[in-house]
Amino acid sequence: MNHEAPKRIVVIGAGIVGASLAYHLASKGAKVTVVEAGGIASGVTGTSFAWINASCAGMDPIAALRGGAIAAWRRLETQVPGLAVRWHGALSYGTQDGRVSPSCTVIDRIRIAQLEPQLRQPPEQALHEPEQGALDAVAATHALLAAARALGATIRMQTPVPGFTVQDARVTGVETAAGVIEADMVVLAAGTGTAKLAAQLGVDLPIHASPAIFLRYQAPPGLVRGIISSHAMEVRQDEDGAMLAAEDYLDDTLENQPAAMAQRVASVIRNELEGADAIAPEFACIGLRPMPVDGVPVIGYLPQVEGAYVCAMHPGVLLAAIAGQLASGEIVDGEPAPALEACRPARFLA
Ligand SMILES: Cc1cc2nc3c(=O)[nH]c(=O)nc-3n(C[C@H](O)[C@H](O)[C@H](O)COP(=O)(O)OP(=O)(O)OC[C@H]3O[C@@H](n4cnc5c(N)ncnc54)[C@H](O)[C@@H]3O)c2cc1C
């Protein structure tokens, strides 16, 4: 396995993970080219709830990675022009998912009503995680790529990668309709497209497309101050009023299609929040999350072939900053990151 600092690195995918990688690799002096089949953030990043939520239920094989996720976003905010996370905290109640984080506290009804005054019926108790936040994932992806470009990276949109050039079991470049882009290292950050690309290099990565429902509403500003995650709804609101919600995908029956769910969730929001009568569904869709079969990110060198590194994960918005930081250290500086040990692609080889 080659751990020498490569000069020319091609990143496949311009979602939030590929953008973070491109920025971190370029900031370490690599000559980076990002190659994207569609437009910037045209994959699942474009329809993400984008909650920076580092808490986890039960045993966590990536505790060290998750533990560094918030600090990594805070660092990027100081480095990348235009990148802003809203650190407004999150309230959870009635979800019974047993999530824990070091900074969470149980708060009572009075405090809940202070934090979210529009809640019609604040619960007796809620879990408050003040260190959490959310970002505009599309804007963050643009900001990271602009910062990468300022460091010399090239971004090629509308450029699908159908395959690779390989010599002596070593990847030497990526194929595109405009010709081969030669590379010392290729990074697969292609979301749900990652497994197909890895298969081209002879490695089966069990990364599935896991559906979730993304909903956006027009709403009067000021209804929700942070994130509310309850048995009834998972919502947050941007400064301009746009309210975002995420729901589990149930099935493909008519009543569970995104448009129908948007109406149903709107009724729930109106019931839960004072002043929400005017909210109107604006956009609803199914987003496909890159979900490794064991739920653990896939980050590291692809086995059996030289010159290829994989970065595919959920929750990708939470982890994009820390994954970009650690993966770029491995690729450019040859510094193995112990926090990535549980994530190695080789775990799927029998
Ligand atoms: C409703 C919903 C809510 C979510 N909420 C959260 C949340 O609160 N917090 C969180 O952390 N995560 C959340 N997620 C998940 C998160 O959005 C994803 O984990 C993250 O966006 C994945 O980013 P990515 O860059 O890996 O993938 P993508 O954004 O899909 O980017 C991959 C890119 O690769 C490109 N590509 C694929 N194949 C090729 C190819 N052969 N050639 C060239 N380009 C290619 C695609 O066009 C795409 O643009 C949510 C997802 C959904 C749907």
The ligand as an SDF file (V2000), in Angstrom:
LIG
                    3D

 53 58  0  0  0  0  0  0  0  0999 V2000
  -33.9320   13.6320    4.6780 C   0  0  0  0  0  0  0  0  0  0  0  0
  -32.4760   13.5220    5.0270 C   0  0  0  0  0  0  0  0  0  0  0  0
  -32.0240   14.0260    6.2230 C   0  0  0  0  0  0  0  0  0  0  0  0
  -30.6770   13.9210    6.5700 C   0  0  0  0  0  0  0  0  0  0  0  0
  -30.2800   14.4700    7.7400 N   0  0  0  0  0  0  0  0  0  0  0  0
  -28.9760   14.4400    8.0750 C   0  0  0  0  0  0  0  0  0  0  0  0
  -28.5490   15.0870    9.2620 C   0  0  0  0  0  0  0  0  0  0  0  0
  -29.3410   15.6640    9.9930 O   0  0  0  0  0  0  0  0  0  0  0  0
  -27.2030   15.0490    9.5670 N   0  0  0  0  0  0  0  0  0  0  0  0
  -26.3070   14.4010    8.7600 C   0  0  0  0  0  0  0  0  0  0  0  0
  -25.1150   14.3890    9.0690 O   0  0  0  0  0  0  0  0  0  0  0  0
  -26.7060   13.7710    7.6290 N   0  0  0  0  0  0  0  0  0  0  0  0
  -28.0130   13.7840    7.2670 C   0  0  0  0  0  0  0  0  0  0  0  0
  -28.4250   13.1930    6.1180 N   0  0  0  0  0  0  0  0  0  0  0  0
  -27.4450   12.4470    5.3300 C   0  0  0  0  0  0  0  0  0  0  0  0
  -26.4980   13.3710    4.5800 C   0  0  0  0  0  0  0  0  0  0  0  0
  -27.2610   14.2490    3.7760 O   0  0  0  0  0  0  0  0  0  0  0  0
  -25.5450   12.5250    3.7480 C   0  0  0  0  0  0  0  0  0  0  0  0
  -24.8750   11.5920    4.5800 O   0  0  0  0  0  0  0  0  0  0  0  0
  -24.4730   13.3970    3.0630 C   0  0  0  0  0  0  0  0  0  0  0  0
  -25.0710   14.4760    2.3860 O   0  0  0  0  0  0  0  0  0  0  0  0
  -23.6760   12.5330    2.0980 C   0  0  0  0  0  0  0  0  0  0  0  0
  -22.8100   13.3850    1.3880 O   0  0  0  0  0  0  0  0  0  0  0  0
  -21.9160   12.8160    0.2170 P   0  0  0  0  0  0  0  0  0  0  0  0
  -21.0610   13.9490   -0.2420 O   0  0  0  0  0  0  0  0  0  0  0  0
  -21.2520   11.5650    0.6640 O   0  0  0  0  0  0  0  0  0  0  0  0
  -22.9600   12.3390   -0.9010 O   0  0  0  0  0  0  0  0  0  0  0  0
  -23.6640   13.1580   -2.0730 P   0  0  0  0  0  0  0  0  0  0  0  0
  -24.1610   14.4670   -1.6120 O   0  0  0  0  0  0  0  0  0  0  0  0
  -24.6760   12.2430   -2.6820 O   0  0  0  0  0  0  0  0  0  0  0  0
  -22.4970   13.4470   -3.0810 O   0  0  0  0  0  0  0  0  0  0  0  0
  -21.9660   12.4580   -3.9360 C   0  0  0  0  0  0  0  0  0  0  0  0
  -21.7910   13.0690   -5.3100 C   0  0  0  0  0  0  0  0  0  0  0  0
  -21.0980   12.1210   -6.1310 O   0  0  0  0  0  0  0  0  0  0  0  0
  -21.5850   12.2560   -7.4540 C   0  0  0  0  0  0  0  0  0  0  0  0
  -21.2950   11.0250   -8.1810 N   0  0  0  0  0  0  0  0  0  0  0  0
  -21.7920    9.7800   -7.9360 C   0  0  0  0  0  0  0  0  0  0  0  0
  -21.2740    8.8960   -8.8090 N   0  0  0  0  0  0  0  0  0  0  0  0
  -20.4340    9.5930   -9.6320 C   0  0  0  0  0  0  0  0  0  0  0  0
  -19.6260    9.2340  -10.7370 C   0  0  0  0  0  0  0  0  0  0  0  0
  -19.5440    7.9720  -11.1890 N   0  0  0  0  0  0  0  0  0  0  0  0
  -18.9320   10.2180  -11.3490 N   0  0  0  0  0  0  0  0  0  0  0  0
  -18.9610   11.4980  -10.8880 C   0  0  0  0  0  0  0  0  0  0  0  0
  -19.7230   11.8850   -9.8490 N   0  0  0  0  0  0  0  0  0  0  0  0
  -20.4510   10.9430   -9.2160 C   0  0  0  0  0  0  0  0  0  0  0  0
  -23.0770   12.5170   -7.2660 C   0  0  0  0  0  0  0  0  0  0  0  0
  -23.6220   13.1720   -8.3990 O   0  0  0  0  0  0  0  0  0  0  0  0
  -23.1060   13.3610   -6.0110 C   0  0  0  0  0  0  0  0  0  0  0  0
  -23.1800   14.7510   -6.2800 O   0  0  0  0  0  0  0  0  0  0  0  0
  -29.7600   13.2870    5.7030 C   0  0  0  0  0  0  0  0  0  0  0  0
  -30.2030   12.7950    4.4910 C   0  0  0  0  0  0  0  0  0  0  0  0
  -31.5560   12.9270    4.1410 C   0  0  0  0  0  0  0  0  0  0  0  0
  -32.0150   12.4290    2.8060 C   0  0  0  0  0  0  0  0  0  0  0  0
  1  2  1  0
  2  3  1  0
  2 52  2  0
  3  4  2  0
  4  5  1  0
  4 50  1  0
  5  6  2  0
  6  7  1  0
  6 13  1  0
  7  8  2  0
  7  9  1  0
  9 10  1  0
 10 11  2  0
 10 12  1  0
 12 13  2  0
 13 14  1  0
 14 15  1  0
 14 50  1  0
 15 16  1  0
 16 17  1  0
 16 18  1  0
 18 19  1  0
 18 20  1  0
 20 21  1  0
 20 22  1  0
 22 23  1  0
 23 24  1  0
 24 25  2  0
 24 26  1  0
 24 27  1  0
 27 28  1  0
 28 29  2  0
 28 30  1  0
 28 31  1  0
 31 32  1  0
 32 33  1  0
 33 34  1  0
 33 48  1  0
 34 35  1  0
 35 36  1  0
 35 46  1  0
 36 37  1  0
 36 45  1  0
 37 38  2  0
 38 39  1  0
 39 40  1  0
 39 45  2  0
 40 41  1  0
 40 42  2  0
 42 43  1  0
 43 44  2  0
 44 45  1  0
 46 47  1  0
 46 48  1  0
 48 49  1  0
 50 51  2  0
 51 52  1  0
 52 53  1  0
M  END
$$$$
